[in-house]
Amino acid sequence: MAATSVAQADTYDVAVLQALDKVTAQVSTMDAPIGEVVKFGTIEIVARTCDKRPPEETPESASFLDIWEVRPGEAALSVFRGWMFASSPALSAMEHPVYDVWVLDCRNNSASAESSSSSESSDGN
């Protein structure tokens, strides 16, 4: 019997998220560094981890998110805690009357730093 290999996802530094304000129809793409708070309207998002399969495997990015609604003078209210998957946003969706949040991708900070430094060096020529 042949052994099957299990695809291992790589862990990344940044979850790339997209958020929608259903009232204003504002859509924002944002970087959520792992462990840092990112704000959108009255919600605060913390990406706990972001995993992505290697390029030779079936594409999939997934992030474990904690999302709270924070209003002045009120206690923070947890509105979502769990995994979100880029390929299936409805599989584990945040239920909120005003906001939608979903995962687009995972990436490393060093990749963006390299691209910005290379563009800066090419601007100087």
Rosetta blueprint (number, residue, H / E / L):
1 M L
2 A L
3 A L
4 T L
5 S L
6 V L
7 A L
8 Q L
9 A L
10 D E
11 T E
12 Y E
13 D L
14 V E
15 A E
16 V E
17 L E
18 Q E
19 A E
20 L E
21 D E
22 K L
23 V L
24 T L
25 A L
26 Q E
27 V E
28 S E
29 T E
30 M E
31 D E
32 A E
33 P E
34 I L
35 G L
36 E L
37 V E
38 V E
39 K E
40 F E
41 G L
42 T L
43 I E
44 E E
45 I E
46 V E
47 A E
48 R E
49 T E
50 C E
51 D E
52 K E
53 R L
54 P L
55 P L
56 E L
57 E L
58 T L
59 P L
60 E L
61 S E
62 A E
63 S E
64 F E
65 L E
66 D E
67 I E
68 W E
69 E E
70 V L
71 R L
72 P L
73 G L
74 E L
75 A L
76 A L
77 L E
78 S E
79 V E
80 F E
81 R E
82 G E
83 W E
84 M E
85 F E
86 A L
87 S L
88 S L
89 P L
90 A L
91 L L
92 S L
93 A L
94 M L
95 E L
96 H L
97 P L
98 V L
99 Y E
100 D E
101 V E
102 W E
103 V E
104 L E
105 D E
106 C E
107 R E
108 N L
109 N H
110 S H
111 A H
112 S H
113 A H
114 E H
115 S H
116 S H
117 S H
118 S H
119 S H
120 E H
121 S H
122 S H
123 D H
124 G L
125 N L
